Amino acid sequence: MSAIADKIHIIERISTDEAATVNLLDKVIASLLENDRRKLTQFRGRLSAFEAQYGMKTDEFQRLFNSGTLGDAMDWFEWDAIADMAARLEDKLALVQRSIHV
């Protein structure tokens, strides 16, 4: 059992007010989602800066970079990594939004 599951199990055992516990957990989830949204905003800002600097959209850049057309400049690796992190975070947030309504 993971540390998170252990803690959830403890909460279930000691909670005497289910509604209050659910409310508290909703607040924790909302806080975690807000942190992820903030990170995504930062990633998008960096992606916009790269797009302005190099005059191409991120999807076009990744197509060229992944085909080997652009070479090995450090900016390319950073741009690609940020684009990948942003995409994973967008997928995660979309999945969570479909699962809950926070």
C-alpha atoms as one frame of an Amber mdcrd trajectory, in Angstrom:
protein
   0.000   0.000   0.000   1.378   3.434  -0.877   1.940   6.207   1.644  -1.020
   8.117   0.194  -3.309   5.108   0.429  -2.116   4.554   4.020  -3.048   8.118
   4.941  -6.444   7.861   3.221  -7.095   4.655   5.147  -6.234   6.401   8.437
  -8.575   9.282   7.569 -11.361   6.807   6.842 -10.815   5.116  10.216 -10.739
   8.285  12.339 -13.262  10.445  10.521 -16.540  10.929  12.308 -17.988  13.454
   9.854 -17.963  12.141   6.300 -19.176  15.415   4.780 -16.403  17.398   6.490
 -13.809  14.841   5.387 -15.019  14.918   1.790 -14.934  18.739   1.896 -11.363
  18.682   3.209 -10.261  16.224   0.521 -11.958  18.343  -2.145  -9.886  21.311
  -0.953  -6.677  19.269  -1.147  -7.539  18.137  -4.675  -8.395  21.701  -5.711
  -5.062  22.919  -4.334  -3.129  20.237  -6.224  -4.983  21.076  -9.431  -4.304
  24.782  -8.971  -0.588  24.036  -8.589  -0.680  22.067 -11.846  -2.594  24.849
 -13.614   0.021  27.348 -12.442   2.818  25.122 -13.787   0.979  24.786 -17.096
   0.672  28.573 -17.357   4.422  28.873 -16.794   5.137  26.219 -19.423   2.860
  27.971 -21.914   4.663  31.251 -21.262   8.019  29.626 -22.013   6.601  28.009
 -25.152   5.267  31.381 -26.342   8.686  32.927 -25.762  10.362  30.227 -27.863
   7.743  30.642 -30.588   8.333  34.399 -30.709  12.105  34.019 -30.621  12.281
  31.450 -33.409   9.210  32.412 -35.457   7.450  29.066 -35.448   4.730  27.334
 -33.478   5.635  24.568 -31.054   3.961  21.810 -33.079   5.942  22.821 -36.177
   9.137  23.036 -34.122   8.615  19.542 -32.664   7.941  18.065 -36.087  11.194
  19.543 -37.419  13.196  18.761 -34.281  12.010  15.163 -34.089  12.828  14.645
 -37.773  16.418  15.792 -37.096  16.130  18.847 -39.334  17.062  21.445 -36.704
  20.236  20.036 -35.204  21.261  19.855 -31.552  21.114  23.388 -30.118  20.422
  23.484 -26.358  17.363  25.695 -26.928  15.842  22.941 -29.059  16.190  20.392
 -26.278  14.756  22.805 -23.704  11.852  23.764 -25.979  11.091  20.101 -26.709
  11.235  19.157 -23.016   8.931  22.009 -21.987   6.497  21.127 -24.781   6.453
  17.503 -23.626   5.923  18.477 -19.973   3.119  20.857 -20.954   1.419  18.159
 -23.048   1.619  15.604 -20.219   0.244  18.145 -17.747  -2.601  19.086 -20.125
  -3.478  15.386 -20.501  -3.386  14.877 -16.736  -5.605  17.895 -16.064  -8.080
  16.836 -18.762  -8.279  13.334 -17.298  -8.853  14.674 -13.795 -11.477  17.150
 -15.016 -13.401  14.298 -16.633 -13.209  12.341 -13.362 -14.213  15.077 -10.918
 -15.755  18.522 -10.950 -13.364  20.836  -9.061
